[in-house]
Amino acid sequence: MKAMILEKVVSLHDCTEPLKSVDYPVLFREADDQLLKVQVCGYALRSLTFQRHLLMEKEIRSRKN
């Protein structure tokens, strides 16, 4: 499996926690998987991690069908 890494910085106002780099998968049925590299902190990091989990579950279910 190949992965292409895209870079994106998420700007957050009043971010008091350190930024962390997160690989956010962008999955396509007919194409190679891609990773979106995102800089986030605090609540946004937790939210993005949860969204990534939901995206991966959805893709796994769709591949089974």
C-alpha positions in Angstrom: 0.0 0.0 0.0 1.3 3.4 -0.9 0.7 6.6 1.1 1.0 10.1 0.0 1.5 12.7 2.7 -0.2 16.1 2.3 0.7 18.9 4.7 -1.9 21.1 6.3 -1.7 23.4 9.4 -4.9 23.9 11.4 -4.9 27.4 12.9 -6.5 27.5 16.4 -7.1 30.7 18.3 -6.1 30.8 22.0 -4.4 27.4 21.8 -2.6 27.0 25.2 -1.4 23.4 24.6 1.5 22.4 22.5 0.8 21.5 18.8 1.0 17.8 17.9 1.3 16.4 14.5 -1.4 13.9 13.5 -1.6 11.7 10.4 -5.2 11.9 9.2 -6.0 9.1 6.7 -8.0 10.1 3.6 -9.2 6.8 2.2 -10.3 6.1 -1.4 -11.7 2.8 -2.7 -10.0 3.0 -6.1 -6.8 4.9 -5.2 -3.9 4.5 -2.8 -4.5 5.7 0.7 -3.3 9.2 1.5 -2.3 10.7 4.8 -3.1 14.3 5.6 -0.5 15.7 8.1 -2.3 18.0 10.5 -1.0 20.2 13.3 -3.5 20.4 16.1 -3.8 20.8 19.9 -6.1 20.3 22.8 -9.8 19.5 22.0 -9.1 19.6 18.3 -6.6 16.8 18.6 -9.1 14.6 20.5 -11.8 15.5 18.0 -9.6 14.7 15.0 -8.6 11.4 16.5 -12.2 10.4 17.0 -13.1 11.5 13.5 -10.2 9.5 12.1 -11.5 6.4 14.0 -15.0 6.9 12.6 -13.6 7.3 9.0 -11.6 4.1 9.3 -14.5 2.1 10.7 -16.7 3.4 7.8 -14.2 2.4 5.2 -13.7 -1.0 6.7 -17.5 -1.6 6.6 -17.7 -0.4 3.0 -14.9 -2.7 1.9 -16.7 -5.7 3.3 -19.8 -5.1 1.2 
